[in-house]
Amino acid sequence: MRTKRFSEQQIADALAELASGRDPEVVCADLQITREILDAWRSRYAGAALSTVRRLRDTETELGALKRMYAELALENERLKALLSRKR
């Protein structure tokens, strides 16, 4: 599983720098990221407080775990159905 390279605080700080008028190219160079990543952060977290960003990331993590759990249960259910249909 891929880990996040930047914390919520770093993302919020980068977006605050942009809001204060700092050149996006300088922010990208400081963080060693591409302009596309910065634009994605801006579109995703624009205007959000740090607590909101943390809550969003926690929710996304929880959603990923729930999706994996559902997939495992669905596969197990299909296996059990197949096993039951063979026994008849």
Phi, psi and omega in degrees: 000136182284134179264155179280136182275331184242140178281169178299323180297317180295320179295314180297320178295318179297318179290328176293322177297318178297318181294331180280356175105007179290144182296130181301327180295325179290318178298317179298318180294320179297320183268352183058052177233167178272165178295329179296319178295317179298318178294323177295318176299316182297317180289329183277319187248009185303128177077002182270140175285164182300320180296324178293319179297316179297317181295321178297315180294319177298319179295319179296321178296315179296320179298319177298318178295318179294323178295319178296318178298316179298316181298317179296316180293322179295318177295317179297320178298316179296320178297318179294320178297318179295319180294318179294324181288333178284331184285342182282000000 
